[in-house]
Amino acid sequence: MTGTTHEDSFTEDYWRDPHETLARTRETSPVREVEFETGPTWLVTRYADVRAGLTDERLAKDWRSSLPEEERASAPPGLPAPMSHMLTSLDPPEHTRLRNLVVQAFTARRIAELRPRVEAVAAELLDALPEHEPVDLVARYAIVLPMVVICELLGVPEIDREEFARLSTVLIDECPEPEMVLASTRMADYLEGLVAAKRAAPDSALLSALITASDEGDRLSDLEIVAMAMLLLMAGHETTAVFITNSVRALLADPAGLDRLASPASAPSLVEELLRWLSPAINASLRFATEDLEIGGVAIRRGESVMLSTGGANRDPAQFPEPTRFDPDRDTAGHLAFGHGIHRCLGAALVRLEGEVGLSALFSRFPLMRAAADPADLTFRRSVHVHAPRTFPVVLGPRTEPGE
């Protein structure tokens, strides 16, 4: 969803550091109405309210669920196809059916088996980077690593990564609706052609498996296949790219936790605290009230939209003591970086793996890396869903070869 909010909610200060704005909102008006182009939305920022909202069946992903039953069939979807058929836009039973078709591809065991390949991709990318001149870590590493991995997992051939990343950014960031529709159409056209090619010449990857499931009677339409592929491709690189970029920024500013990356025993706890502290998906996509209800004592009317802030929840002092302090030793159990409930991120294990491998490989190869730009000079994406700089120039410094 794209849009603008009241200027006292989503200002330039918010785009640069949303956590300060979310903290003020959580303290003064934890369930607050903000204004989008599509209408008012309730922003929810307290941990208890957000966690409860993520599992509340009265908050639907498809806005049509809030309409009287006789009006639903004729109402248009809230997003253009195929985005309207993504898991993130659906409720049970459609959501359950589609999720069950892909969930086995993202189990912790299967993702763990990808570690050698993720390590190899990271090494190849790092080998190609210059040592002593500024390099954009976003474009040359943080985006490319997860994109290569998710494309291989799905069976998508190497594509124009720069163009694909641009289209994905348009669909996630604040962009005019015509631009969003055009980006969705271009990405869908590419994937429709790919589905046809895979049907003619299947392989062992996930996209062919989805096509086979459809052909064997699991009632998966071509539109649903394209929507699933689009979602997995977008989510499969966006979240990890944002996470790696912001984690590097955080660790360069406060290197106290860097020694943990070298240890397989301690790296996971560092990654979990980075996930809590940074919240790669800072606000969940919209939900819609299917009946009158209350959130945090605030009345929400049927049909009104609700945005649950996982970033606000993950820095709620009621759940995490001294939440603004980065502490790899803290108990991060229950953090909501990947959501909660039936819409919990399918790729959580993959993000963890790529984050751990990507950060460990980068800092072990370039231990003297430094930022090449003043933080005040960075420009940030205008997105209510993710928070990240558009570019992040660094000077990597002399490399340490693997095994040294």
Sequence and secondary structure as in RCSB ss.txt:
>XXXX:A:sequence
MTGTTHEDSFTEDYWRDPHETLARTRETSPVREVEFETGPTWLVTRYADVRAGLTDERLAKDWRSSLPEEERASA
PPGLPAPMSHMLTSLDPPEHTRLRNLVVQAFTARRIAELRPRVEAVAAELLDALPEHEPVDLVARYAIVLPMVVI
CELLGVPEIDREEFARLSTVLIDECPEPEMVLASTRMADYLEGLVAAKRAAPDSALLSALITASDEGDRLSDLEI
VAMAMLLLMAGHETTAVFITNSVRALLADPAGLDRLASPASAPSLVEELLRWLSPAINASLRFATEDLEIGGVAI
RRGESVMLSTGGANRDPAQFPEPTRFDPDRDTAGHLAFGHGIHRCLGAALVRLEGEVGLSALFSRFPLMRAAADP
ADLTFRRSVHVHAPRTFPVVLGPRTEPGE
>XXXX:A:secstr
      TTTS HHHHH HHHHHHHHHHH SEEEEEETTEEEEEE  HHHHHHHHT TTEESSGGGGS HHHHTTS
  SS TTGGGSGGG  TTHHHHHHHHHGGGG HHHHHTTHHHHHHHHHHHHHTS SSS EEHIIIIITHHHHHHH
HHHHT     HHHHHHHHHHHHSS  HHHHHHHHHHHHHHHHHHHHHHHHS  SSHHHHHHHHHHTTS   HHHH
HHHHHHHHHHHHHHHHHHHHHHHHHHHH GGGHHHHT TTTHHHHHHHHHHHH SB S   EEESS EEETTEEE
 TT EEEE HHHHHT TTTSSSTTS  TTS  TT  TT  GGGS TTHHHHHHHHHHHHHHHHHH TT EESS G
GG  B   SSB  BS  EEE  S   TT 
